[in-house]
Amino acid sequence: MPAWFVVTARVHDREAFVQNYAGAAAKLTAEYGGTYVLRGPSATQLEGEGNEGASVVVTQWPDRETALRFWNSPEYTALKKAREGLADISVTLIGD
């Protein structure tokens, strides 16, 4: 059964974020079998508490195990460190 990451990011330094993280994350996502469903800037919060103006990214994975293999990989662990201080990130994994 497919699984999805839903990522909300309030980016503080977009140029550095793109240079240090975004391209490498996209390449690694593909290498691990993930595909981008949505990459959208400037979210509008319609109800509840959220991140007005944040970027939202949704990636689809073949299954939960593949998504977690990517998330816990040494390569992605290093990329997460590269984005520290550049954005406030929230990540939710959906799927059995």
C-alpha positions in Angstrom: 0.0 0.0 0.0 1.4 3.4 -0.9 2.6 5.8 1.8 3.1 9.6 1.7 5.2 12.2 3.4 3.3 15.5 3.9 5.9 18.2 4.6 5.2 21.8 5.7 8.2 24.1 5.6 8.5 27.7 6.6 11.7 28.6 4.8 13.9 31.4 6.2 16.6 31.5 3.5 15.2 30.2 0.3 18.4 30.6 -1.7 20.5 28.6 0.8 17.7 26.0 1.3 17.6 25.4 -2.5 21.4 25.3 -2.8 22.1 23.1 0.2 19.1 20.8 0.4 16.3 20.9 -2.2 18.1 19.5 -5.3 19.9 16.8 -3.4 16.7 15.8 -1.6 14.9 15.5 -4.9 17.6 13.3 -6.4 17.7 11.1 -3.3 13.9 10.8 -3.2 14.0 9.4 -6.8 16.8 7.0 -6.0 14.8 5.6 -3.1 11.6 5.2 -5.2 9.7 8.3 -4.1 7.8 10.6 -6.4 6.6 14.2 -5.9 2.9 14.6 -5.9 2.8 18.2 -4.9 5.3 21.1 -4.4 3.5 24.2 -3.5 4.6 27.5 -2.0 2.5 29.9 0.0 -0.1 27.8 1.6 -3.3 29.4 2.8 -4.6 28.2 6.1 -8.4 27.9 6.0 -9.1 26.3 9.4 -7.2 25.5 12.6 -3.7 26.3 13.5 -1.1 25.9 10.8 1.6 27.5 8.8 0.1 30.4 6.8 2.4 31.1 3.8 4.5 27.9 4.3 5.5 25.6 1.4 3.9 22.2 1.3 5.5 19.1 -0.3 3.8 15.7 -0.7 5.9 12.7 -1.8 4.5 9.3 -2.5 6.3 6.0 -1.7 5.6 2.4 -2.8 5.0 1.6 0.9 5.7 2.7 4.5 8.9 0.6 4.7 10.4 2.3 1.7 9.5 5.7 3.0 11.1 5.0 6.3 14.2 3.4 4.6 14.7 6.8 2.9 14.0 8.8 6.0 16.5 6.9 8.1 19.2 6.5 5.4 22.6 7.9 6.1 22.3 10.1 3.0 19.1 11.7 4.1 20.2 12.1 7.7 23.1 14.2 6.3 20.7 16.2 4.2 18.5 17.0 7.2 21.5 18.4 8.9 22.2 20.6 5.9 18.8 22.3 6.1 19.1 23.1 9.9 18.4 26.7 10.6 17.2 27.3 7.0 13.6 26.3 7.6 11.1 25.2 10.2 10.0 21.7 9.0 7.0 19.5 9.9 6.8 16.0 8.4 3.9 13.6 8.7 4.0 10.0 7.3 0.7 8.6 6.2 0.0 5.0 5.2 0.2 1.6 6.7 
